[in-house]
Amino acid sequence: MRPPFRFPEDLITLQRAWQQTYAELAQAPAGAGTTALRRRLITLSGDLCTHPYWATPAASRDGGVELRRVARTHTSAPAEGEAAA
């Protein structure tokens, strides 16, 4: 059995940003000027694909599905001075 994936916090944050941007783009009405969202999604996609985590021997491209699941359910500790959700 394969051990569970352990993703770095910055990779999870990138995936969460990608998912949020994708959701915003999906909800945008037609003709709403979505260029900025599309460009952000492209940039985030590139950042995700080229993240140093994927170059480590323990990393597996099979982990992409697990990363998306973790990003959906991941809650990080609130920043100092920030209230918990």
BELJO-V25985 format. One line per field, one symbol per residue. ss: DSSP state (A for helix, B for strand, O for the rest). burial: b if it has 16 or more other C-alpha atoms within 10 Angstrom, else e. Layout:
ss = ???
burial = ???
This chain:
ss = OOOOOOOOAAAAAAAAAAAAAAAAAAAOOOOOOOAAAAAAAAAAAAAAAOOAAAAOOOOOOOAAAAAAAAAAAOOOOOOOOOOOO
burial = eeeeeebeeebbebbbbbbebbeebeeeeeeeeeeebeebbeebeeebeeeebbeeeeeeeeebeebbebbeeeeeeeeeeeeee
